[in-house]
Amino acid sequence: MTGTALVFDLGDVVLERPRGGVPNVGVEAGEDSVTGVAGVVLWGPLLDRLNVVAVADERGLRPIGPGGYTGGECYRAVVELQLAGGDFVSDRSLLAGEATTRLRGPHRLPSVSTLCRFLGGADLGRVAKAAATNRTMLARAWALGAGPAPGLLTIDVDATFMHTYGPTKEGSAFHYSHEIGLSPLVGVCGETGDVLAVRARGGAANPGKALASFIDDCVAAIPGSARERWQLWVRSDSAGFSQAVMDTAERHNALFTITARQNTAIRAHIEALATDPDTVWHPAVDSDDHVTDTVIALGRERQRPVRLIVRRQRTRPGDQLSFDDLDGWRFQAVVTNIPAWLATTADVEHHHRLRGGAPEEAIRQLKHDFGLNHAPVTNFFGNWLWWHAAALAYNTARWLRVLALPNTFRTCRGKRLRLTFLNVAARVVTTGRRLLLRLPRAYAHLHAFAEALARIRTLPAFA
């Protein structure tokens, strides 16, 4: 018997090698012309056509000395490492290697220490410049065809919670959920799932803190030259139930639907509708529930007339009952400035209920598949900058799916996108002065990969 001895005897039969095991494979260094992220030839040309490096450099994202890396080069590298699946700054190693370097062309790859300085030295000005860069990228991608169709453009604003570990993360604090972390705001286009804006906040921030001014950030991301194509609709949960949020929405000539916080006044209106035998309840869209509405006045010093839409849902066996239930019914309420002649009660309530679709999926992908899963540096603004890069990486992945990949991948998760198109091993060779990417013959998506690359090459390029 050779090899490692058992620490203690189990009384089981021990063999020198397992029966029917995998082949006994040796390990040795091979060719340098193999990359594990062939998808760089998909996202690379797209970022080139959007011209992210030049836009970031025009914004002055990072001051540099002679021979140093520009802010655009650093920002692009952070975006690319997140597209490749990296969660930490040190994951820039996913883009290193001779073959991947050749595929990235003239774009230099800063070292880990340079990227850490780029993030760690960030201030509010650098964060604002990154946000402006993201807005330009979004406008250009939408101009290429990745934006929503003319009509409604829904702005979904929501707060999420992100755990942090260690006592040195600036802004980390106990959340009302009794966990330590940060609580960023995320704004999403409800029709497409694009991230419009991200704002970092401390972990103890109330869900509604700075929500009104954050709507301004989201509206600023909508291309001004195409603004007349869309009617804005601001959609929020009860965190947005405030006069400031409603004022901001109306200042942008936007419709709004906001889940009503059931305070004493709102509860009285709901009970009045629920107990009035003359109340007409209409069937809800795609549901067995019912809806009705009335007009109420909100505010103390300044009365604002709004439409209160109430949805009733029959409680079922096993449901956790509430003191607010009435005669076996559970009620939710939404306030809106949409008049009855413009949209029916059922249609408005149904559209508000859709906020649990694309917006929630966008936040889930940001946290599970991109860089919103943690705060990599100590600096508060550095982590905010990292999250801006995560938003651009997430958006770039979506634009790839919409502009180039088959329709079956249009709504796929970031993980599936990487497994099928981005984190694919391939050999990089030069033949007749031409750079070739040789994918395995057994690669199931070979033709789709080639067609996607051809589609990207037909897209216009921005100067």
C-alpha positions in Angstrom: 0.0 0.0 0.0 1.5 3.3 -1.1 0.4 6.9 -0.8 -1.2 8.8 2.0 -2.1 6.7 5.0 -5.4 7.0 6.8 -5.5 9.1 9.9 -7.6 6.5 11.6 -9.1 3.1 10.6 -12.7 3.0 9.5 -12.9 -0.8 9.2 -13.6 -0.4 5.4 -11.7 -2.1 2.6 -9.1 0.3 1.2 -7.8 -0.1 -2.4 -4.7 1.3 -4.0 -6.9 3.0 -6.7 -10.7 3.2 -7.2 -12.5 0.7 -9.4 -13.8 2.2 -12.7 -12.2 5.6 -12.0 -11.4 8.4 -14.5 -8.2 8.1 -16.4 -5.0 8.8 -14.6 -4.2 12.2 -16.3 -0.9 13.9 -16.0 -0.5 17.7 -15.8 2.0 19.8 -17.6 2.4 23.3 -19.1 1.1 23.6 -22.6 0.6 26.3 -25.2 0.3 30.0 -24.3 -2.1 30.7 -27.2 -5.2 29.5 -25.4 -7.8 31.8 -23.8 -10.5 30.9 -21.3 -12.6 34.0 -22.1 -13.3 33.8 -25.8 -16.2 36.1 -25.2 -13.8 39.0 -25.1 -14.1 39.1 -28.9 -17.9 39.8 -28.4 -17.9 42.4 -25.7 -14.6 44.0 -26.9 -15.9 45.2 -30.3 -19.1 46.4 -28.7 -17.2 48.5 -26.1 -15.0 49.8 -28.9 -18.1 50.9 -30.9 -19.5 52.6 -27.9 -16.0 54.1 -27.4 -16.1 53.8 -23.6 -12.4 54.6 -23.1 -12.5 57.9 -25.0 -15.7 59.0 -23.3 -14.2 58.3 -19.8 -11.0 60.1 -20.7 -12.9 63.1 -22.0 -14.6 63.2 -18.6 -11.2 63.2 -16.9 -12.0 60.1 -14.9 -8.5 59.8 -13.6 -5.5 62.2 -13.7 -2.4 60.5 -15.0 1.3 61.2 -15.3 3.6 60.4 -18.2 3.1 56.8 -19.3 0.4 56.1 -16.8 -2.9 54.4 -17.3 -5.8 56.7 -18.2 -9.1 56.6 -16.4 -10.8 55.1 -19.4 -8.3 52.2 -19.5 -8.8 51.5 -15.8 -12.6 51.8 -16.0 -12.8 49.5 -19.1 -10.6 46.9 -17.3 -12.9 46.9 -14.3 -15.9 46.5 -16.5 -14.3 43.7 -18.5 -13.2 41.7 -15.5 -16.8 41.8 -14.2 -18.0 40.6 -17.6 -15.6 37.7 -17.3 -17.1 36.8 -14.0 -14.7 38.5 -11.6 -15.9 39.5 -8.1 -12.6 41.0 -6.9 -10.0 43.4 -8.3 -7.5 40.6 -8.3 -9.8 38.8 -10.8 -8.1 40.9 -13.5 -6.1 37.7 -13.9 -9.0 36.4 -15.9 -8.0 38.9 -18.6 -4.3 38.3 -18.3 -2.4 35.8 -20.5 -0.8 36.0 -23.9 -3.8 34.9 -25.9 -6.4 37.1 -24.2 -4.0 40.1 -24.4 -3.9 39.6 -28.2 -7.7 39.5 -28.4 -7.9 42.7 -26.4 -5.8 44.5 -29.0 -4.4 47.9 -28.0 -6.2 48.1 -24.7 -3.8 47.9 -21.9 -4.5 45.9 -18.7 -3.6 47.8 -15.5 -2.1 45.8 -12.7 -4.1 44.9 -9.6 -2.3 47.7 -7.6 -3.2 50.3 -10.2 -6.8 49.3 -10.3 -6.9 49.4 -6.5 -5.5 52.9 -6.5 -8.1 53.8 -9.2 -10.9 52.6 -7.0 -9.4 53.5 -3.6 -8.6 57.1 -4.7 -12.1 57.8 -5.9 -14.0 60.8 -4.7 -17.5 62.1 -5.5 -16.2 63.8 -8.6 -14.8 60.6 -10.0 -18.0 58.8 -9.2 -20.0 61.5 -11.0 -17.8 61.2 -14.1 -18.3 57.4 -14.2 -22.1 58.0 -13.9 -21.9 60.4 -16.9 -19.9 57.8 -18.8 -22.5 55.2 -18.2 -25.2 57.6 -19.3 -23.4 58.1 -22.6 -23.0 54.4 -23.1 -26.7 53.8 -22.5 -27.7 56.5 -25.0 -25.4 55.1 -27.6 -26.6 51.5 -27.1 -30.2 52.6 -27.3 -29.4 54.5 -30.5 -28.1 51.2 -31.9 -31.4 49.5 -31.2 -31.1 48.2 -27.6 -33.6 50.6 -26.1 -37.3 50.4 -25.4 -39.9 50.8 -28.1 -41.6 54.2 -28.4 -44.4 54.6 -25.8 -44.1 54.0 -22.1 -40.7 54.1 -20.3 -41.0 53.0 -16.7 -38.4 54.1 -14.2 -38.3 51.6 -11.3 -36.4 52.8 -8.2 -35.6 50.5 -5.4 -33.2 50.0 -2.5 -31.4 46.8 -1.9 -29.1 45.6 0.8 -25.5 44.4 0.4 -23.5 42.6 3.1 -20.1 43.8 4.0 -17.5 42.0 6.0 -14.9 43.6 8.3 -15.0 46.8 10.2 -13.2 49.0 7.7 -15.8 49.5 5.0 -16.9 53.1 5.0 -20.6 53.6 5.4 -21.2 50.0 6.7 -23.8 50.0 9.5 -26.5 47.9 11.0 -29.5 47.7 8.7 -33.1 47.4 10.1 -32.8 43.7 9.2 -30.1 43.5 11.9 -27.3 42.9 9.4 -24.2 44.9 8.6 -23.7 46.3 5.1 -24.5 49.1 2.7 -27.9 50.0 1.1 -27.5 51.3 -2.5 -30.3 52.6 -4.6 -30.8 51.1 -8.1 -32.8 52.6 -10.9 -34.0 50.3 -13.7 -35.8 50.7 -17.0 -38.9 48.5 -16.5 -39.3 47.7 -20.2 -35.7 46.6 -20.9 -34.1 45.9 -17.6 -31.2 48.4 -18.3 -29.7 50.0 -15.1 -30.2 53.7 -15.3 -28.4 54.8 -12.2 -26.8 53.5 -9.0 -26.4 55.5 -5.8 -24.4 54.2 -2.8 -25.8 54.8 0.7 -24.9 53.8 4.2 -26.3 50.6 5.6 -28.5 52.4 8.1 -30.2 54.5 5.4 -34.0 54.4 5.4 -35.3 52.8 2.2 -36.9 56.1 1.1 -33.8 58.3 1.9 -32.8 60.4 -1.1 -35.3 58.6 -3.3 -36.7 61.8 -4.8 -33.3 63.2 -5.9 -32.3 59.7 -7.2 -35.2 59.9 -9.6 -33.5 62.9 -11.1 -30.4 60.7 -11.7 -32.5 58.1 -13.5 -34.3 60.7 -15.7 -30.9 62.2 -16.6 -29.9 58.8 -18.1 -32.7 58.9 -20.7 -31.2 60.3 -23.9 -32.4 63.9 -24.3 -32.5 63.8 -28.1 -35.0 61.0 -27.9 -37.0 62.1 -24.9 -40.1 62.8 -26.9 -40.3 59.1 -27.9 -41.4 58.0 -24.4 -43.9 58.9 -21.7 -42.2 58.5 -18.4 -43.8 56.4 -15.6 -42.2 56.4 -12.2 -42.9 53.2 -10.2 -42.0 52.6 -6.6 -42.9 50.5 -3.5 -44.0 52.1 -0.3 -40.5 53.6 0.3 -41.5 56.2 -2.4 -44.7 57.1 -0.6 -43.8 60.8 0.0 -44.8 64.2 -1.4 -41.1 64.7 -2.5 -41.2 61.7 -4.8 -44.5 62.7 -6.3 -43.3 66.3 -6.8 -40.2 65.0 -8.5 -42.2 62.7 -10.8 -44.5 65.5 -11.8 -41.7 68.0 -12.3 -40.4 65.6 -15.1 -44.0 65.3 -16.5 -44.0 61.7 -15.5 -46.9 59.5 -14.5 -46.4 57.7 -11.1 -47.7 54.7 -9.3 -46.5 54.2 -5.7 -47.5 51.5 -3.2 -49.4 53.4 -0.5 -48.1 53.1 3.1 -51.2 52.1 5.0 -51.3 54.8 7.6 -54.4 55.8 9.5 -55.8 57.9 6.7 -55.1 55.4 3.9 -56.5 52.6 6.0 -59.7 54.6 6.6 -60.2 55.1 2.8 -59.7 51.3 2.2 -62.2 50.4 4.9 -64.7 52.8 3.5 -64.5 51.2 0.1 -64.4 47.7 1.5 -67.5 48.2 3.6 -69.6 50.2 1.1 -72.1 48.0 -0.7 -72.1 50.4 -3.6 -68.4 49.9 -4.4 -67.9 48.4 -7.8 -65.0 45.9 -7.9 -63.5 45.1 -11.3 -61.5 41.9 -12.1 -57.8 42.4 -11.9 -55.7 41.6 -15.0 -54.1 38.1 -15.0 -55.4 37.5 -11.5 -58.4 36.3 -9.5 -58.3 39.4 -7.4 -60.5 42.6 -7.8 -59.7 46.3 -7.9 -61.5 49.5 -7.4 -60.5 53.2 -7.1 -61.4 56.5 -5.6 -60.0 60.0 -5.5 -58.4 61.2 -2.2 -56.4 64.2 -1.0 -52.9 63.7 0.4 -50.8 66.1 2.4 -51.4 68.4 5.3 -50.2 71.9 4.3 -50.8 71.3 0.6 -53.5 69.0 -0.5 -52.7 66.8 -3.5 -55.6 65.0 -5.2 -54.5 61.5 -6.3 -56.3 58.4 -7.4 -56.3 55.6 -4.8 -56.4 52.2 -6.4 -57.3 49.3 -4.0 -56.8 45.7 -4.7 -58.5 43.0 -2.7 -57.3 39.4 -2.5 -59.2 36.5 -0.9 -57.2 34.9 2.0 -56.5 31.3 1.5 -56.0 28.4 4.0 -52.5 28.6 5.3 -52.1 32.3 4.8 -50.7 34.3 7.7 -53.6 36.5 8.7 -53.3 40.2 9.6 -55.3 42.6 11.7 -55.8 44.6 8.5 -57.8 41.8 6.9 -61.5 42.4 6.5 -64.1 39.6 6.2 -61.5 37.3 4.7 -60.1 39.8 2.3 -56.6 41.3 2.2 -56.1 44.8 0.7 -53.2 46.6 -1.0 -53.3 50.2 -2.2 -51.6 52.2 -4.9 -51.6 56.0 -5.4 -51.3 57.5 -8.8 -51.7 60.7 -10.8 -53.0 58.8 -13.8 -56.6 60.0 -14.5 -59.4 57.5 -15.0 -59.9 58.7 -18.6 -56.3 57.8 -19.5 -56.1 54.3 -18.1 -58.5 51.9 -16.5 -58.1 50.9 -12.8 -57.2 47.3 -13.7 -54.6 48.3 -16.3 -52.8 50.8 -13.9 -52.8 48.2 -11.1 -51.5 45.5 -13.4 -48.6 47.7 -14.7 -47.7 48.6 -11.2 -47.6 44.9 -10.3 -45.1 44.3 -13.1 -42.4 46.0 -11.0 -41.7 42.5 -9.6 -40.4 41.4 -13.1 -37.6 43.0 -15.0 -36.5 45.4 -12.2 -36.2 42.7 -9.6 -34.4 40.5 -12.1 -31.9 43.3 -12.8 -31.1 43.7 -9.2 -30.8 40.0 -8.7 -28.3 39.7 -11.6 -26.3 42.7 -10.4 -25.9 41.0 -7.0 -25.5 37.4 -8.1 -23.8 37.6 -11.5 -22.0 41.0 -11.4 -20.1 43.2 -9.0 -22.9 44.4 -6.7 -22.3 41.4 -4.5 -19.7 43.1 -2.3 -17.6 46.2 -1.6 -14.0 45.5 -2.7 -12.3 48.5 -1.2 -12.4 50.5 2.0 -13.3 53.9 0.4 -17.0 54.6 0.2 -16.7 56.3 -3.2 -14.4 53.6 -4.5 -17.1 51.0 -3.9 -19.6 53.3 -5.6 -17.3 53.5 -8.6 -17.1 49.7 -8.6 -20.9 49.5 -8.7 -21.0 51.9 -11.6 -18.7 49.5 -13.4 -20.9 46.6 -12.4 -23.9 48.4 -13.9 -22.1 49.0 -17.1 -21.0 45.4 -17.3 -24.5 44.2 -16.7 -25.9 46.6 -19.3 -23.2 45.5 -21.8 -24.1 41.9 -21.3 -27.8 42.8 -22.0 -26.9 44.8 -25.1 -24.9 41.7 -26.4 -28.0 39.5 -25.9 -30.3 42.0 -27.6 -28.1 43.2 -30.5 -26.2 40.1 -31.4 -27.2 36.8 -29.8 -30.2 34.6 -30.8 -33.6 35.4 -29.3 -33.5 32.4 -27.0 -30.7 34.1 -25.0 -32.4 37.5 -24.8 -33.4 37.2 -21.2 -30.9 34.6 -20.0 -29.0 35.1 -16.7 -25.5 36.3 -16.6 -24.3 32.9 -15.5 -25.8 31.2 -18.5 -24.4 33.9 -20.8 -20.9 33.2 -19.5 -21.2 29.4 -19.7 -22.5 29.6 -23.3 -20.6 32.5 -24.9 -18.2 34.4 -22.7 -16.2 32.0 -20.6 -15.4 29.7 -23.5 -11.9 28.2 -24.1 -10.4 28.7 -27.5 -7.1 28.8 -29.3 -5.8 32.1 -30.7 -3.6 31.8 -33.8 -2.3 34.0 -36.6 -2.7 32.8 -40.2 -1.7 35.0 -43.1 -1.5 38.1 -40.9 -5.0 37.5 -39.7 -5.9 36.8 -36.0 -8.1 33.7 -35.7 -10.1 32.3 -32.8 -10.4 28.6 -33.0 -13.3 27.2 -31.0 -13.7 23.5 -30.3 -15.7 21.6 -32.9 -17.8 20.2 -30.1 -18.8 23.7 -29.0 -22.6 23.7 -29.2 -23.0 27.4 -30.0 -20.2 27.8 -32.6 -22.5 29.2 -35.3 -24.4 31.5 -33.0 -21.0 32.8 -31.7 -19.8 33.5 -35.2 -23.1 35.1 -36.2 -23.1 37.3 -33.1 -19.6 38.5 -33.9 -20.7 39.3 -37.5 -23.7 41.3 -36.2 -21.5 43.4 -33.8 -19.1 44.2 -36.6 -22.0 45.7 -38.6 -22.9 48.2 -35.9 -22.0 51.8 -36.3 -19.0 53.1 -34.3 -19.0 56.3 -32.3 -16.1 58.7 -32.4 
